[in-house]
Amino acid sequence: MLGLLQGFAAGLMLSISFLDLAHNAINSIGFLKGNLWFFAGVIFFAIIANFIPEPTLGPISDAKSKKKNGDGGGKDTMKKHRRQVLFSGIITAIGISLHNFPEGMAVFLGSVKGLRVGLNLALAIALHNIPEGVAVALPVYFATQSKWQAFKLATLSGLAEPLGVIIVAYLFPSSLSPEILEGLLGSVGGVMAFLTLHEMLPLAFDYAGQKQAVKAVFLGMAFMSAR
């Protein structure tokens, strides 16, 4: 189910990125400028992604295998391993917070274009955030055995997204020229395209398999086109 949701979200995002944001930017400010803004968004998010640790559930499975095999025998060893897993969860939460911040900015700029674009971006990113929340919550729950601590840290990491919206809304100039606005929206298209191809599609393929994931992608694109 997770893979199908990611595939559906990827279809929404690809449709918004290429058929709406990038397409309108090219039509409004020209082929060269529109593409420059689009790929500026791609490069911007690629640089950010390069410095963000990948969410992983590896420590959980490693911990379970060590427990089964007796490699982590002794309370001291188990406590040490729990601390390591907790640290992994905290690092993942920090990484996802940094990752979510520009996504919030993208939703705001998309909403400037129109409520339809903003709502669809928000829906697609919300579906994408499900496995990220799980990636934060599971190691924290394993280390602390507290559902509240796991929920709290996962929620805090997600709050970076509305924070990005608030900051951009506060700094966003009301008298922005139409050309700059279309360029920024083209950049949002680049950010969303990179996010989709770099994260959503691989995750969809891993969890749902290639055939089912591709069907979900086209279903997402059809859903977006019908609205």
N, C-alpha and C positions, 0 to 999 in steps of 0.2 A: 504493500500500500504506500509506503514511504517513497519508493522509487517512482510509482505512478504519479504521486503528488508533485514530486520534483520535476518529472517530465512535463506535466501539465503547466506548472509554473514556468518552466523553460520556454514552452510554446507561447505563453502570454508575453514573456519578456522579449523573445526574439521578434514577435510581431510588433510590439510597441517600439523596440529599438530601431528596426530596419524600415518597417512600413509606415511608421508614424513620425518619430522624432528625427531620425536621420533623413528620411525622405522630405519632410517639411523644411528642415534646415537647408538642404541642397536646393530646393525649389525657391526658398525665400532669399538666401544670400549667395547663391551660386554654387556650382559644383566644387570648385577648388576650396573655397572658404568653408563650405559645409563639411567636406571631407576632412579638412584640417582640424576643425573643431571636434568632429567625431573621433578621430584618431588621437587627439589630445586627451579626450576622456579615456580611451583605451589605455594609453601610456600612463596616465595619472593613476588609474586603479591597478594597473599591472605593477607599478612601483610600490604602491601601498601593500598589495598582496604579497610582494616579495619579502617584506619585513614582518609579516604576520605569521605566527606559528599555525600550522594546520590543525584543526580540531581532530582529535583522535580518541578512540575508545580503547586503544591498545593497552594502557595500564591495567584496565579492568580484567581483560582476558589473561594478561600476564600474571596478574595476582591470583586468579583462579587456578591457573595451571601450576603455579608454584605451590599453592596450597594442596592441590591434589597430589603432586609428586613429592611433597615433603621437603622441597628445597627451602621453603621459608620457615622451617621449624623454629619454635621458640617465640615467646611473647615479644621479646625485644626486636626480633627480626620482623615480626608482623607489624609492630608499631612503626618501625622505620619505613616499612613498605607503604603503610597507610599514609605516612607523612609525604612520601614521594608521590603517591597518587593524588593526594590533596593539592600538592604543589603543581602537579600537572593540570589539575582542574582549574586552579587559579590562573595559571599561564594561559590556558585555553580561553578562560573568561576575558582576560585582558585582550588577547588577540581578537576575539569576536567583537568586543566593544570597539576596538579600533576599526574593525571591518564594518561594523554597523553604522558608524558615524557618517561616512560618505553616502551610505544607502539612504539615510534619513534626508540628507541634502538632496539626493536625486528625487525622492518622493515629493519634496517641497517644490522643486523646480518643475517637475512633471505636472503638479497640481496648478502651477501658474499657467501652464499651457491649457489646462482644462480639467474639470472634475473627473471626466471619464478616464483620461490618461492617469491622473493621480490615483484614483481608486484602483485601477487595474495594476499599476505599479505596486501599490501597497498590498494588494492581494497576493501578487506573485512573490514579493519579498517575504510576506508573512508565512507562506508555504515553505519558502526556502529556509526560514529561521527555525522551523521545527527541529531538524536534526542538529542544528547548532546549539539549541537549548538542551537537547539530550546529551550532547557532547560535553557540556559544562556540568549538568546535573549528576550524571552517572558517577564520575570519579569522586565528586564531592560527597555523594551519598555513600559510596563504598568506604571512603576514608572516615567519615563522621558518623555514619549510621543514622543521620538526621535528615528526614525529608524536608524539614523547614530550611535547614542550611542549604540543601541542594536547590530548593525552589528559590531561595533568596538570591543566591549567587547567579543562577541562570536568569532571573528577572533583572538583576542589576546590570548584567552584561547586555541585555536587550534594551535597557533604557538609554543606551548611547544613541539609538536611532531617533527617538523623539527629541533628544538633546540636539542632534544635528539639525533637525527641523527648526527648533526654537532659535538656535544661533543664526542660521541662515535667514530666517524670517526677520530677526532683529537687525541684521546687517544688510539685508537686501534693499538696495535703493529703489524707491518708488518710481523714479523717473529714469528707468533704464531704456536705452534705445532699442527699437525692435530688432536691429541687426545683432546686437550683443545678446539679447534674450534668445533669439533663434539659435545663435551660436552655442550658448550655454545648454540649451535643450538638446542640440546635436551632441554635445559632450556627454550629457546624461545618457543619450543613446549608446555612446561608446562604452561608458561605464557599465551599463546594463548588459550590453552584448558580451563584454569580457567576463562579467560575473556569470552569465549563463553558460558560456562555452567552457570556462575554466572550472566552474564548481557544480552548477546544477546538472548539466548533461552527464558528466562522469558519475555523479552520485546516482542519477536515475538509471544509468546503464548497470551500475554495480548492484543496485537493489531490485530492479525490475527486469533486467535483461534487455538486450538491445532491441528486440522486436517490440516488446510491450512498451518500452520507454519511448520509442519513435512514435508509436500510436498515440501515446499520451501527449507528446509534443505537438502533433498535428491537431489533436483534440483541443489543446490550449490555444493554438493559432486560430482554429475555427471558431472557438468561443469568443475570442477577441474580435474577429472579423464580423461576427454576427451582432455585435453590440453597437 
